[in-house]
Amino acid sequence: MKIFLYYLLLINLFGFILMYIDKRKSMKGRWRIPEKNLFITAVAFGSLGIFLGMRAFRHKTKHNSFVFGIPFIMVVQLVGLASYLTK
């Protein structure tokens, strides 16, 4: 369980940093991180980091796939974790 908590911390930090990097690149008109990679990070339990990055950097907040998709992924993960932990 301890390893999983470290994993959660790292993957969410990674997601937050990805959003920062993508925002900076978008402001400079440079190559961007594919949205697919951001969603893969979210599905790999980095949804909180992606969500916090969206809010902190005001990035991808006009994309409905992110505005609704990332919170949806987060809720599904929380429900799944709660179900697993209550067994």
Biopython code that builds the backbone (N, CA, C, O; Angstrom):
import numpy as np
from Bio.PDB.StructureBuilder import StructureBuilder

atoms = [
    (1, "MET", "N", (0.822, -1.196, 0.000)),
    (1, "MET", "CA", (0.000, 0.000, 0.000)),
    (1, "MET", "C", (0.866, 1.260, 0.000)),
    (1, "MET", "O", (0.530, 2.257, -0.639)),
    (2, "LYS", "N", (1.993, 1.200, 0.731)),
    (2, "LYS", "CA", (2.882, 2.346, 0.807)),
    (2, "LYS", "C", (3.456, 2.689, -0.575)),
    (2, "LYS", "O", (3.579, 3.862, -0.928)),
    (3, "ILE", "N", (3.800, 1.669, -1.340)),
    (3, "ILE", "CA", (4.332, 1.889, -2.689)),
    (3, "ILE", "C", (3.278, 2.546, -3.565)),
    (3, "ILE", "O", (3.597, 3.433, -4.357)),
    (4, "PHE", "N", (2.022, 2.123, -3.434)),
    (4, "PHE", "CA", (0.937, 2.710, -4.222)),
    (4, "PHE", "C", (0.764, 4.183, -3.882)),
    (4, "PHE", "O", (0.515, 4.991, -4.777)),
    (5, "LEU", "N", (0.889, 4.549, -2.627)),
    (5, "LEU", "CA", (0.769, 5.957, -2.244)),
    (5, "LEU", "C", (1.903, 6.793, -2.837)),
    (5, "LEU", "O", (1.683, 7.920, -3.281)),
    (6, "TYR", "N", (3.121, 6.235, -2.842)),
    (6, "TYR", "CA", (4.240, 6.934, -3.499)),
    (6, "TYR", "C", (3.977, 7.081, -4.997)),
    (6, "TYR", "O", (4.260, 8.121, -5.592)),
    (7, "TYR", "N", (3.434, 6.029, -5.590)),
    (7, "TYR", "CA", (3.077, 6.080, -7.005)),
    (7, "TYR", "C", (2.061, 7.192, -7.267)),
    (7, "TYR", "O", (2.219, 7.972, -8.206)),
    (8, "LEU", "N", (1.024, 7.262, -6.442)),
    (8, "LEU", "CA", (0.011, 8.309, -6.605)),
    (8, "LEU", "C", (0.628, 9.702, -6.518)),
    (8, "LEU", "O", (0.296, 10.585, -7.309)),
    (9, "LEU", "N", (1.506, 9.890, -5.578)),
    (9, "LEU", "CA", (2.174, 11.180, -5.427)),
    (9, "LEU", "C", (2.980, 11.514, -6.676)),
    (9, "LEU", "O", (2.891, 12.627, -7.194)),
    (10, "LEU", "N", (3.762, 10.562, -7.157)),
    (10, "LEU", "CA", (4.619, 10.819, -8.317)),
    (10, "LEU", "C", (3.824, 11.026, -9.605)),
    (10, "LEU", "O", (4.137, 11.933, -10.376)),
    (11, "ILE", "N", (2.813, 10.213, -9.851)),
    (11, "ILE", "CA", (2.056, 10.333, -11.093)),
    (11, "ILE", "C", (1.261, 11.637, -11.119)),
    (11, "ILE", "O", (1.090, 12.235, -12.182)),
    (12, "ASN", "N", (0.776, 12.079, -9.968)),
    (12, "ASN", "CA", (0.045, 13.336, -9.933)),
    (12, "ASN", "C", (0.979, 14.537, -10.059)),
    (12, "ASN", "O", (0.622, 15.539, -10.677)),
    (13, "LEU", "N", (2.151, 14.441, -9.487)),
    (13, "LEU", "CA", (3.156, 15.486, -9.679)),
    (13, "LEU", "C", (3.561, 15.547, -11.149)),
    (13, "LEU", "O", (3.723, 16.631, -11.710)),
    (14, "PHE", "N", (3.723, 14.392, -11.761)),
    (14, "PHE", "CA", (4.050, 14.308, -13.182)),
    (14, "PHE", "C", (2.952, 14.957, -14.028)),
    (14, "PHE", "O", (3.252, 15.724, -14.943)),
    (15, "GLY", "N", (1.685, 14.656, -13.730)),
    (15, "GLY", "CA", (0.569, 15.249, -14.462)),
    (15, "GLY", "C", (0.524, 16.756, -14.313)),
    (15, "GLY", "O", (0.272, 17.471, -15.283)),
    (16, "PHE", "N", (0.763, 17.240, -13.118)),
    (16, "PHE", "CA", (0.778, 18.685, -12.857)),
    (16, "PHE", "C", (1.889, 19.352, -13.671)),
    (16, "PHE", "O", (1.674, 20.398, -14.282)),
    (17, "ILE", "N", (3.062, 18.749, -13.677)),
    (17, "ILE", "CA", (4.195, 19.299, -14.426)),
    (17, "ILE", "C", (3.928, 19.251, -15.930)),
    (17, "ILE", "O", (4.288, 20.180, -16.652)),
    (18, "LEU", "N", (3.298, 18.172, -16.409)),
    (18, "LEU", "CA", (2.941, 18.101, -17.827)),
    (18, "LEU", "C", (2.043, 19.258, -18.238)),
    (18, "LEU", "O", (2.231, 19.849, -19.302)),
    (19, "MET", "N", (1.073, 19.580, -17.403)),
    (19, "MET", "CA", (0.182, 20.698, -17.720)),
    (19, "MET", "C", (0.950, 22.012, -17.744)),
    (19, "MET", "O", (0.679, 22.865, -18.589)),
    (20, "TYR", "N", (1.895, 22.190, -16.841)),
    (20, "TYR", "CA", (2.724, 23.397, -16.823)),
    (20, "TYR", "C", (3.549, 23.494, -18.111)),
    (20, "TYR", "O", (3.594, 24.544, -18.751)),
    (21, "ILE", "N", (4.194, 22.397, -18.479)),
    (21, "ILE", "CA", (5.027, 22.399, -19.682)),
    (21, "ILE", "C", (4.188, 22.678, -20.919)),
    (21, "ILE", "O", (4.586, 23.468, -21.776)),
    (22, "ASP", "N", (3.018, 22.029, -21.018)),
    (22, "ASP", "CA", (2.159, 22.231, -22.183)),
    (22, "ASP", "C", (1.660, 23.667, -22.260)),
    (22, "ASP", "O", (1.568, 24.229, -23.351)),
    (23, "LYS", "N", (1.341, 24.261, -21.134)),
    (23, "LYS", "CA", (0.892, 25.656, -21.117)),
    (23, "LYS", "C", (2.005, 26.581, -21.603)),
    (23, "LYS", "O", (1.767, 27.463, -22.428)),
    (24, "ARG", "N", (3.210, 26.381, -21.096)),
    (24, "ARG", "CA", (4.350, 27.212, -21.514)),
    (24, "ARG", "C", (4.608, 27.068, -23.009)),
    (24, "ARG", "O", (4.857, 28.056, -23.701)),
    (25, "LYS", "N", (4.548, 25.835, -23.503)),
    (25, "LYS", "CA", (4.782, 25.617, -24.926)),
    (25, "LYS", "C", (3.686, 26.263, -25.769)),
    (25, "LYS", "O", (3.962, 26.784, -26.850)),
    (26, "SER", "N", (2.457, 26.232, -25.287)),
    (26, "SER", "CA", (1.365, 26.850, -26.042)),
    (26, "SER", "C", (1.530, 28.362, -26.100)),
    (26, "SER", "O", (1.185, 28.989, -27.101)),
    (27, "MET", "N", (2.049, 28.941, -25.046)),
    (27, "MET", "CA", (2.254, 30.394, -25.024)),
    (27, "MET", "C", (3.374, 30.815, -25.981)),
    (27, "MET", "O", (3.365, 31.934, -26.494)),
    (28, "LYS", "N", (4.324, 29.931, -26.218)),
    (28, "LYS", "CA", (5.450, 30.231, -27.098)),
    (28, "LYS", "C", (5.233, 29.736, -28.522)),
    (28, "LYS", "O", (6.085, 29.929, -29.389)),
    (29, "GLY", "N", (4.091, 29.098, -28.762)),
    (29, "GLY", "CA", (3.785, 28.597, -30.099)),
    (29, "GLY", "C", (4.666, 27.427, -30.517)),
    (29, "GLY", "O", (4.938, 27.245, -31.704)),
    (30, "ARG", "N", (5.105, 26.645, -29.559)),
    (30, "ARG", "CA", (5.996, 25.519, -29.824)),
    (30, "ARG", "C", (5.239, 24.202, -29.834)),
    (30, "ARG", "O", (4.030, 24.159, -29.608)),
    (31, "TRP", "N", (5.983, 23.115, -30.104)),
    (31, "TRP", "CA", (5.423, 21.769, -30.117)),
    (31, "TRP", "C", (4.723, 21.500, -28.793)),
    (31, "TRP", "O", (5.215, 21.885, -27.733)),
    (32, "ARG", "N", (3.571, 20.836, -28.860)),
    (32, "ARG", "CA", (2.754, 20.605, -27.673)),
    (32, "ARG", "C", (2.728, 19.139, -27.290)),
    (32, "ARG", "O", (3.040, 18.261, -28.094)),
    (33, "ILE", "N", (2.356, 18.898, -26.062)),
    (33, "ILE", "CA", (2.152, 17.529, -25.579)),
    (33, "ILE", "C", (0.783, 17.071, -26.103)),
    (33, "ILE", "O", (-0.216, 17.759, -25.892)),
    (34, "PRO", "N", (0.727, 15.931, -26.777)),
    (34, "PRO", "CA", (-0.565, 15.461, -27.301)),
    (34, "PRO", "C", (-1.590, 15.266, -26.170)),
    (34, "PRO", "O", (-1.257, 14.797, -25.081)),
    (35, "GLU", "N", (-2.831, 15.638, -26.460)),
    (35, "GLU", "CA", (-3.897, 15.480, -25.469)),
    (35, "GLU", "C", (-4.033, 14.027, -25.043)),
    (35, "GLU", "O", (-4.363, 13.740, -23.892)),
    (36, "LYS", "N", (-3.780, 13.116, -25.964)),
    (36, "LYS", "CA", (-3.832, 11.685, -25.649)),
    (36, "LYS", "C", (-2.907, 11.359, -24.478)),
    (36, "LYS", "O", (-3.274, 10.587, -23.592)),
    (37, "ASN", "N", (-1.714, 11.943, -24.472)),
    (37, "ASN", "CA", (-0.757, 11.677, -23.396)),
    (37, "ASN", "C", (-1.242, 12.236, -22.065)),
    (37, "ASN", "O", (-1.002, 11.640, -21.015)),
    (38, "LEU", "N", (-1.920, 13.371, -22.106)),
    (38, "LEU", "CA", (-2.466, 13.947, -20.876)),
    (38, "LEU", "C", (-3.569, 13.043, -20.318)),
    (38, "LEU", "O", (-3.655, 12.836, -19.107)),
    (39, "PHE", "N", (-4.408, 12.510, -21.206)),
    (39, "PHE", "CA", (-5.468, 11.603, -20.753)),
    (39, "PHE", "C", (-4.905, 10.270, -20.266)),
    (39, "PHE", "O", (-5.428, 9.690, -19.314)),
    (40, "ILE", "N", (-3.854, 9.782, -20.905)),
    (40, "ILE", "CA", (-3.225, 8.538, -20.443)),
    (40, "ILE", "C", (-2.692, 8.732, -19.027)),
    (40, "ILE", "O", (-2.835, 7.851, -18.180)),
    (41, "THR", "N", (-2.084, 9.877, -18.774)),
    (41, "THR", "CA", (-1.580, 10.181, -17.432)),
    (41, "THR", "C", (-2.732, 10.229, -16.435)),
    (41, "THR", "O", (-2.609, 9.728, -15.317)),
    (42, "ALA", "N", (-3.845, 10.825, -16.833)),
    (42, "ALA", "CA", (-5.014, 10.907, -15.950)),
    (42, "ALA", "C", (-5.554, 9.511, -15.641)),
    (42, "ALA", "O", (-5.877, 9.215, -14.490)),
    (43, "VAL", "N", (-5.653, 8.658, -16.650)),
    (43, "VAL", "CA", (-6.177, 7.310, -16.451)),
    (43, "VAL", "C", (-5.228, 6.476, -15.587)),
    (43, "VAL", "O", (-5.661, 5.551, -14.900)),
    (44, "ALA", "N", (-3.947, 6.804, -15.622)),
    (44, "ALA", "CA", (-2.951, 6.085, -14.812)),
    (44, "ALA", "C", (-2.918, 6.619, -13.382)),
    (44, "ALA", "O", (-1.893, 6.536, -12.705)),
    (45, "PHE", "N", (-4.033, 7.161, -12.933)),
    (45, "PHE", "CA", (-4.235, 7.710, -11.593)),
    (45, "PHE", "C", (-3.573, 9.068, -11.382)),
    (45, "PHE", "O", (-3.316, 9.461, -10.244)),
    (46, "GLY", "N", (-3.296, 9.790, -12.472)),
    (46, "GLY", "CA", (-2.761, 11.139, -12.362)),
    (46, "GLY", "C", (-3.822, 12.200, -12.598)),
    (46, "GLY", "O", (-3.495, 13.349, -12.893)),
    (47, "SER", "N", (-5.086, 11.827, -12.470)),
    (47, "SER", "CA", (-6.178, 12.757, -12.780)),
    (47, "SER", "C", (-6.191, 13.971, -11.854)),
    (47, "SER", "O", (-6.511, 15.074, -12.298)),
    (48, "LEU", "N", (-5.855, 13.796, -10.596)),
    (48, "LEU", "CA", (-5.834, 14.933, -9.678)),
    (48, "LEU", "C", (-4.753, 15.933, -10.086)),
    (48, "LEU", "O", (-4.992, 17.141, -10.061)),
    (49, "GLY", "N", (-3.590, 15.455, -10.454)),
    (49, "GLY", "CA", (-2.517, 16.341, -10.899)),
    (49, "GLY", "C", (-2.883, 17.091, -12.166)),
    (49, "GLY", "O", (-2.610, 18.285, -12.285)),
    (50, "ILE", "N", (-3.502, 16.396, -13.118)),
    (50, "ILE", "CA", (-3.955, 17.043, -14.351)),
    (50, "ILE", "C", (-5.019, 18.089, -14.021)),
    (50, "ILE", "O", (-4.980, 19.203, -14.543)),
    (51, "PHE", "N", (-5.957, 17.734, -13.163)),
    (51, "PHE", "CA", (-7.031, 18.655, -12.792)),
    (51, "PHE", "C", (-6.471, 19.900, -12.090)),
    (51, "PHE", "O", (-6.860, 21.023, -12.410)),
    (52, "LEU", "N", (-5.568, 19.698, -11.145)),
    (52, "LEU", "CA", (-4.976, 20.842, -10.446)),
    (52, "LEU", "C", (-4.145, 21.699, -11.396)),
    (52, "LEU", "O", (-4.117, 22.922, -11.264)),
    (53, "GLY", "N", (-3.471, 21.065, -12.348)),
    (53, "GLY", "CA", (-2.724, 21.805, -13.360)),
    (53, "GLY", "C", (-3.641, 22.623, -14.255)),
    (53, "GLY", "O", (-3.306, 23.745, -14.637)),
    (54, "MET", "N", (-4.799, 22.061, -14.588)),
    (54, "MET", "CA", (-5.784, 22.810, -15.380)),
    (54, "MET", "C", (-6.178, 24.083, -14.653)),
    (54, "MET", "O", (-6.235, 25.157, -15.253)),
    (55, "ARG", "N", (-6.445, 23.964, -13.380)),
    (55, "ARG", "CA", (-6.901, 25.114, -12.589)),
    (55, "ARG", "C", (-5.766, 26.104, -12.315)),
    (55, "ARG", "O", (-5.954, 27.314, -12.440)),
    (56, "ALA", "N", (-4.611, 25.601, -11.947)),
    (56, "ALA", "CA", (-3.493, 26.477, -11.575)),
    (56, "ALA", "C", (-2.995, 27.292, -12.768)),
    (56, "ALA", "O", (-2.657, 28.467, -12.626)),
    (57, "PHE", "N", (-2.952, 26.661, -13.948)),
    (57, "PHE", "CA", (-2.385, 27.334, -15.115)),
    (57, "PHE", "C", (-3.442, 27.790, -16.111)),
    (57, "PHE", "O", (-3.112, 28.295, -17.185)),
    (58, "ARG", "N", (-4.719, 27.612, -15.755)),
    (58, "ARG", "CA", (-5.842, 27.954, -16.645)),
    (58, "ARG", "C", (-5.584, 27.400, -18.041)),
    (58, "ARG", "O", (-5.619, 28.118, -19.041)),
    (59, "HIS", "N", (-5.325, 26.101, -18.068)),
    (59, "HIS", "CA", (-4.954, 25.427, -19.311)),
    (59, "HIS", "C", (-5.963, 24.331, -19.625)),
    (59, "HIS", "O", (-6.326, 23.541, -18.753)),
    (60, "LYS", "N", (-6.408, 24.290, -20.862)),
    (60, "LYS", "CA", (-7.381, 23.301, -21.355)),
    (60, "LYS", "C", (-8.750, 23.480, -20.708)),
    (60, "LYS", "O", (-9.561, 22.554, -20.710)),
    (61, "THR", "N", (-9.015, 24.652, -20.159)),
    (61, "THR", "CA", (-10.287, 24.874, -19.466)),
    (61, "THR", "C", (-11.435, 25.182, -20.419)),
    (61, "THR", "O", (-12.586, 25.254, -19.989)),
    (62, "LYS", "N", (-11.145, 25.363, -21.697)),
    (62, "LYS", "CA", (-12.210, 25.587, -22.676)),
    (62, "LYS", "C", (-12.495, 24.331, -23.500)),
    (62, "LYS", "O", (-13.351, 24.337, -24.384)),
    (63, "HIS", "N", (-11.775, 23.274, -23.203)),
    (63, "HIS", "CA", (-11.972, 22.005, -23.901)),
    (63, "HIS", "C", (-12.914, 21.139, -23.068)),
    (63, "HIS", "O", (-12.573, 20.708, -21.966)),
    (64, "ASN", "N", (-14.104, 20.892, -23.615)),
    (64, "ASN", "CA", (-15.092, 20.091, -22.878)),
    (64, "ASN", "C", (-14.575, 18.706, -22.527)),
    (64, "ASN", "O", (-14.939, 18.144, -21.494)),
    (65, "SER", "N", (-13.721, 18.152, -23.394)),
    (65, "SER", "CA", (-13.192, 16.816, -23.102)),
    (65, "SER", "C", (-12.366, 16.833, -21.819)),
    (65, "SER", "O", (-12.309, 15.826, -21.113)),
    (66, "PHE", "N", (-11.732, 17.950, -21.509)),
    (66, "PHE", "CA", (-10.967, 18.062, -20.267)),
    (66, "PHE", "C", (-11.847, 18.519, -19.113)),
    (66, "PHE", "O", (-11.753, 17.990, -18.006)),
    (67, "VAL", "N", (-12.700, 19.500, -19.373)),
    (67, "VAL", "CA", (-13.553, 20.049, -18.305)),
    (67, "VAL", "C", (-14.451, 18.985, -17.705)),
    (67, "VAL", "O", (-14.672, 18.972, -16.494)),
    (68, "PHE", "N", (-14.974, 18.087, -18.540)),
    (68, "PHE", "CA", (-15.855, 17.036, -18.043)),
    (68, "PHE", "C", (-15.140, 15.693, -17.912)),
    (68, "PHE", "O", (-15.457, 14.906, -17.020)),
    (69, "GLY", "N", (-14.179, 15.430, -18.794)),
    (69, "GLY", "CA", (-13.511, 14.136, -18.828)),
    (69, "GLY", "C", (-12.600, 13.879, -17.640)),
    (69, "GLY", "O", (-12.632, 12.798, -17.053)),
    (70, "ILE", "N", (-11.790, 14.866, -17.282)),
    (70, "ILE", "CA", (-10.842, 14.676, -16.178)),
    (70, "ILE", "C", (-11.581, 14.478, -14.847)),
    (70, "ILE", "O", (-11.244, 13.551, -14.111)),
    (71, "PRO", "N", (-12.572, 15.313, -14.511)),
    (71, "PRO", "CA", (-13.324, 15.036, -13.271)),
    (71, "PRO", "C", (-14.041, 13.678, -13.307)),
    (71, "PRO", "O", (-14.136, 13.001, -12.284)),
    (72, "PHE", "N", (-14.540, 13.284, -14.476)),
    (72, "PHE", "CA", (-15.197, 11.980, -14.595)),
    (72, "PHE", "C", (-14.210, 10.851, -14.288)),
    (72, "PHE", "O", (-14.524, 9.927, -13.537)),
    (73, "ILE", "N", (-13.021, 10.937, -14.873)),
    (73, "ILE", "CA", (-11.983, 9.925, -14.614)),
    (73, "ILE", "C", (-11.661, 9.890, -13.124)),
    (73, "ILE", "O", (-11.502, 8.817, -12.541)),
    (74, "MET", "N", (-11.565, 11.076, -12.508)),
    (74, "MET", "CA", (-11.236, 11.157, -11.089)),
    (74, "MET", "C", (-12.317, 10.490, -10.228)),
    (74, "MET", "O", (-12.000, 9.765, -9.285)),
    (75, "VAL", "N", (-13.572, 10.731, -10.547)),
    (75, "VAL", "CA", (-14.679, 10.137, -9.783)),
    (75, "VAL", "C", (-14.670, 8.615, -9.933)),
    (75, "VAL", "O", (-14.832, 7.892, -8.950)),
    (76, "VAL", "N", (-14.482, 8.135, -11.152)),
    (76, "VAL", "CA", (-14.440, 6.688, -11.381)),
    (76, "VAL", "C", (-13.298, 6.069, -10.578)),
    (76, "VAL", "O", (-13.464, 5.005, -9.981)),
    (77, "GLN", "N", (-12.147, 6.728, -10.564)),
    (77, "GLN", "CA", (-11.011, 6.204, -9.805)),
    (77, "GLN", "C", (-11.283, 6.213, -8.308)),
    (77, "GLN", "O", (-10.936, 5.260, -7.610)),
    (78, "LEU", "N", (-11.897, 7.270, -7.812)),
    (78, "LEU", "CA", (-12.213, 7.342, -6.379)),
    (78, "LEU", "C", (-13.218, 6.274, -5.969)),
    (78, "LEU", "O", (-13.078, 5.648, -4.918)),
    (79, "VAL", "N", (-14.226, 6.071, -6.800)),
    (79, "VAL", "CA", (-15.213, 5.034, -6.517)),
    (79, "VAL", "C", (-14.554, 3.654, -6.532)),
    (79, "VAL", "O", (-14.822, 2.817, -5.670)),
    (80, "GLY", "N", (-13.698, 3.432, -7.513)),
    (80, "GLY", "CA", (-12.987, 2.163, -7.601)),
    (80, "GLY", "C", (-12.080, 1.924, -6.410)),
    (80, "GLY", "O", (-12.039, 0.821, -5.865)),
    (81, "LEU", "N", (-11.358, 2.945, -6.009)),
    (81, "LEU", "CA", (-10.480, 2.826, -4.827)),
    (81, "LEU", "C", (-11.280, 2.589, -3.561)),
    (81, "LEU", "O", (-10.911, 1.754, -2.734)),
    (82, "ALA", "N", (-12.378, 3.322, -3.406)),
    (82, "ALA", "CA", (-13.218, 3.150, -2.229)),
    (82, "ALA", "C", (-13.785, 1.742, -2.180)),
    (82, "ALA", "O", (-13.834, 1.119, -1.119)),
    (83, "SER", "N", (-14.208, 1.249, -3.325)),
    (83, "SER", "CA", (-14.750, -0.110, -3.397)),
    (83, "SER", "C", (-13.667, -1.134, -3.026)),
    (83, "SER", "O", (-13.924, -2.085, -2.289)),
    (84, "TYR", "N", (-12.471, -0.924, -3.544)),
    (84, "TYR", "CA", (-11.367, -1.847, -3.260)),
    (84, "TYR", "C", (-10.979, -1.820, -1.783)),
    (84, "TYR", "O", (-10.729, -2.864, -1.182)),
    (85, "LEU", "N", (-10.930, -0.628, -1.207)),
    (85, "LEU", "CA", (-10.484, -0.489, 0.177)),
    (85, "LEU", "C", (-11.510, -0.957, 1.197)),
    (85, "LEU", "O", (-11.145, -1.284, 2.326)),
    (86, "THR", "N", (-12.781, -0.995, 0.826)),
    (86, "THR", "CA", (-13.813, -1.422, 1.768)),
    (86, "THR", "C", (-14.030, -2.934, 1.747)),
    (86, "THR", "O", (-14.863, -3.443, 2.496)),
    (87, "LYS", "N", (-13.308, -3.647, 0.918)),
    (87, "LYS", "CA", (-13.465, -5.121, 0.870)),
    (87, "LYS", "C", (-12.701, -5.764, 1.977)),
    (87, "LYS", "O", (-12.710, -6.989, 2.103)),
]
sb = StructureBuilder()
sb.init_structure("model")
sb.init_model(0)
sb.init_chain("A")
sb.init_seg("    ")
for serial, (resi, resn, name, xyz) in enumerate(atoms, 1):
    if name == "N":
        sb.init_residue(resn, " ", resi, " ")
    sb.init_atom(name, np.array(xyz, "f"), 0.0, 1.0, " ", f" {name:<3s}", serial, name[0])
structure = sb.get_structure()
